[in-house]
Amino acid sequence: MGLRLHNTLTGKVEPFEPLKPSEVSLYLCGITVYDDCHVGHARGAVVFDAFRRFLESRKLRVTHIRNITDVDDKIIDRARKEDASSGDLNARTKRVAEKYTGRFQADFKKLGLLPPTQEPKATEFIPQMIALIGDLIKREMAYETADGVYFSVRKLSEYGRLSHQKPDQMLENHRAETGDGKKDSLDFALWKKAKPDEPQWPSPWGAGRPGWHIECTTMSTRLLGDQFDIHGGGQDLVFPHHENELAQALGAKKPFARTWMHNGLLTINGQKMSKSLGNFVTLEEVLSKYPADVVRLFFLSVHYHSPVDFTWERMEEAKHSYGRLTAFLAHAESKPAATAAPDLSGPEKDFYEALEDNFNTPRALACLHDLTRHPSPKEAAGLLRALAKTLGFFQADAGVDDAIQQLVDQRDQVRAKKDFAASDRIRKELNDLGYLVEDTAGKTVVRKKI
């Protein structure tokens, strides 16, 4: 496979070679479970789901880790505001985390995402985080203060390597964490000493909880090893989160991720998504209006590395684009086979070359649309369906349930008897149930409406 990927670490598109032949290790930053998922979360989730499917279609075994951040300041704040049924803030925080974990997992299932190989929760790795922090202190890369433990940024000469910034630039462009006793405003928290009512775990530096960045460094290296193939996430995470993850690993002498893959940001009507602006769109709302395949096509129609603007008008465009593919399949799959098998190696080669070229999904989707104009429609439809499934499409198109199939069979029977009134009545019933009906020679073909 001649796969080439844009590596944020080097700033270049370069050949990708996994550490182990035929295996790929992939770590993705998951959700902080304090609220419902929005369409921005869905963008990265769909991109990396399609990327994983592509790798697996090329006979690579992917170990996919996606974490859950279930202890965080935002979760604690949400518990204070949302759950007042108990005075125990620790129990309330746990309930909030469990509630929104269940909601995002349900949303991701509706979206048709493959489950990760493992989905670790931050709270399951507290002892390992404490061990890594202790190692950084021993190496004099971290220090304790009155309110926690901090990473000493300027002791790592490679700090800024991922975001391609110098420390002084970071001070100008980003708001630093506050802290009691910090030696440098750039230093960031590894451990936060807890206030009396907050969730906390015992540690050598007092009861408290881990910082956000140490969670991902710990979980990724514990589950994938000190060095692994790909670390993915949104471009908004490059600094400070991913820069700090890398710093912690390098400070502990761990090589960490070889390739950093970042998807572009999502805006809404040209603006950053924000609850304060009233333009926050949940994934649940989008999926209530459009099938998962349409949402997937919307995201994959733009190169993963580029930004994408969410509007309802563009969702309609994606719906119509997807409709053209499904209409072609409904028509072409009922056609007779060609007398001689056509050579479709060219379109298939173009499709995979597009994906090997820095996972260029817009070009790959164009290859699918090109197949709708092929002179051998039935064979082209078979290839189109197979290639589209490489990107995660048509997962729910394996057939219809028993009740719908029973109506289809009844319609075929009355059509055979030339009872056209009954045939039309069943057609209307199928339409009312959300199915498009197409008549072929002696057979009713139905497809779910989009």
LINQUITA-V425315 format. One record per residue. N is the residue number from 1. D_CENTER is the distance of its C-alpha to the mean C-alpha in Angstrom with 2 decimals. Layout:
BEGIN
<<N;D_CENTER> <N;D_CENTER>>
END
This chain:
BEGIN
<<1;23.31> <2;23.60> <3;20.02> <4;19.98> <5;17.18> <6;17.44> <7;17.90> <8;17.81> <9;20.40> <10;22.92> <11;21.97> <12;22.55> <13;21.17> <14;22.48> <15;22.75> <16;20.27> <17;22.15> <18;20.72> <19;22.88> <20;23.82> <21;24.70> <22;22.48> <23;19.91> <24;16.74> <25;15.53> <26;11.96> <27;11.07> <28;8.00> <29;9.07> <30;8.11> <31;9.82> <32;13.52> <33;14.96> <34;17.68> <35;16.76> <36;14.93> <37;11.37> <38;11.78> <39;10.53> <40;9.48> <41;6.81> <42;5.85> <43;6.16> <44;3.80> <45;1.05> <46;4.50> <47;5.67> <48;5.02> <49;5.88> <50;8.68> <51;9.58> <52;10.11> <53;12.09> <54;14.04> <55;14.99> <56;16.13> <57;18.08> <58;19.94> <59;21.08> <60;19.04> <61;18.22> <62;14.83> <63;14.74> <64;11.19> <65;11.39> <66;9.01> <67;11.55> <68;12.74> <69;15.02> <70;17.82> <71;20.63> <72;20.71> <73;23.15> <74;21.11> <75;21.08> <76;24.78> <77;25.58> <78;23.95> <79;25.98> <80;29.11> <81;28.67> <82;27.25> <83;28.83> <84;32.55> <85;33.67> <86;34.36> <87;35.77> <88;33.71> <89;30.81> <90;29.26> <91;29.21> <92;27.99> <93;25.04> <94;24.14> <95;24.42> <96;22.16> <97;19.42> <98;19.91> <99;19.98> <100;16.66> <101;15.01> <102;16.40> <103;15.32> <104;11.58> <105;11.79> <106;13.87> <107;11.66> <108;8.69> <109;11.65> <110;13.03> <111;10.03> <112;10.82> <113;7.96> <114;9.78> <115;10.63> <116;10.28> <117;13.72> <118;14.27> <119;12.89> <120;15.58> <121;16.79> <122;18.40> <123;21.66> <124;21.99> <125;22.41> <126;24.93> <127;27.78> <128;25.86> <129;24.87> <130;28.56> <131;29.60> <132;27.49> <133;28.89> <134;32.35> <135;31.96> <136;31.07> <137;34.15> <138;36.33> <139;35.28> <140;36.17> <141;32.72> <142;32.50> <143;35.10> <144;35.83> <145;36.89> <146;38.13> <147;34.71> <148;32.51> <149;31.64> <150;30.43> <151;29.26> <152;31.91> <153;30.07> <154;33.15> <155;33.98> <156;31.10> <157;32.23> <158;28.82> <159;27.16> <160;25.54> <161;24.83> <162;21.07> <163;21.40> <164;24.73> <165;26.75> <166;29.97> <167;30.44> <168;32.83> <169;30.39> <170;27.86> <171;30.65> <172;31.33> <173;27.84> <174;26.08> <175;27.34> <176;28.06> <177;27.82> <178;31.15> <179;32.92> <180;36.43> <181;37.98> <182;35.29> <183;36.96> <184;34.78> <185;32.71> <186;29.77> <187;29.75> <188;26.86> <189;26.92> <190;26.30> <191;28.06> <192;29.08> <193;32.35> <194;32.13> <195;34.33> <196;36.38> <197;34.28> <198;30.77> <199;28.65> <200;29.98> <201;30.44> <202;33.49> <203;33.43> <204;36.16> <205;35.68> <206;35.98> <207;33.84> <208;30.54> <209;26.78> <210;24.48> <211;23.04> <212;19.31> <213;19.24> <214;21.26> <215;18.86> <216;16.13> <217;18.93> <218;20.55> <219;17.84> <220;16.54> <221;20.17> <222;21.41> <223;19.01> <224;18.67> <225;21.94> <226;23.28> <227;21.88> <228;18.77> <229;17.22> <230;13.93> <231;12.37> <232;9.16> <233;8.06> <234;9.24> <235;12.88> <236;14.13> <237;13.69> <238;15.95> <239;18.95> <240;19.90> <241;17.20> <242;16.44> <243;20.06> <244;21.30> <245;19.27> <246;20.85> <247;24.19> <248;24.37> <249;23.72> <250;26.28> <251;28.65> <252;28.63> <253;29.16> <254;25.83> <255;24.64> <256;20.93> <257;18.17> <258;19.72> <259;17.02> <260;14.76> <261;12.05> <262;11.00> <263;9.49> <264;12.05> <265;12.51> <266;12.82> <267;16.35> <268;18.24> <269;21.57> <270;21.68> <271;21.38> <272;19.01> <273;17.58> <274;19.88> <275;21.49> <276;24.79> <277;24.65> <278;23.96> <279;21.03> <280;18.31> <281;16.65> <282;14.84> <283;12.27> <284;15.15> <285;17.53> <286;15.67> <287;15.30> <288;18.98> <289;19.97> <290;17.96> <291;16.87> <292;13.29> <293;14.36> <294;15.54> <295;12.37> <296;10.64> <297;13.77> <298;13.80> <299;10.68> <300;11.75> <301;15.28> <302;14.73> <303;14.32> <304;11.04> <305;13.41> <306;15.17> <307;14.95> <308;14.66> <309;16.90> <310;16.24> <311;19.53> <312;20.72> <313;22.84> <314;20.01> <315;18.39> <316;21.86> <317;21.93> <318;18.76> <319;20.49> <320;23.64> <321;22.03> <322;20.45> <323;23.84> <324;25.65> <325;23.83> <326;24.49> <327;28.04> <328;28.73> <329;27.63> <330;29.80> <331;32.70> <332;32.43> <333;31.83> <334;35.11> <335;37.06> <336;39.32> <337;38.28> <338;39.68> <339;43.00> <340;41.72> <341;38.18> <342;36.67> <343;35.16> <344;31.42> <345;30.65> <346;30.39> <347;27.56> <348;25.59> <349;26.27> <350;25.21> <351;21.83> <352;21.02> <353;22.63> <354;20.34> <355;17.21> <356;19.14> <357;19.91> <358;16.95> <359;14.58> <360;16.41> <361;14.85> <362;17.35> <363;20.16> <364;18.93> <365;18.80> <366;22.27> <367;23.45> <368;22.58> <369;24.57> <370;27.35> <371;27.74> <372;28.74> <373;31.86> <374;32.87> <375;36.50> <376;35.65> <377;33.34> <378;33.11> <379;32.13> <380;29.75> <381;28.05> <382;27.63> <383;26.00> <384;23.77> <385;22.49> <386;21.95> <387;20.15> <388;17.90> <389;16.92> <390;15.82> <391;12.90> <392;12.41> <393;15.03> <394;18.04> <395;16.84> <396;19.02> <397;21.84> <398;23.68> <399;26.57> <400;27.94> <401;29.12> <402;32.77> <403;34.04> <404;32.81> <405;34.12> <406;37.42> <407;37.76> <408;37.01> <409;39.70> <410;42.15> <411;41.70> <412;42.39> <413;45.52> <414;46.91> <415;46.20> <416;48.22> <417;51.02> <418;50.73> <419;50.14> <420;48.25> <421;48.44> <422;46.61> <423;44.14> <424;43.40> <425;43.15> <426;40.48> <427;38.58> <428;38.55> <429;37.42> <430;34.47> <431;33.63> <432;33.86> <433;31.42> <434;28.84> <435;29.69> <436;30.92> <437;34.08> <438;35.44> <439;38.85> <440;39.43> <441;42.61> <442;43.33> <443;39.73> <444;37.34> <445;33.74> <446;31.19> <447;27.61> <448;25.46> <449;25.67> <450;22.74>>
END
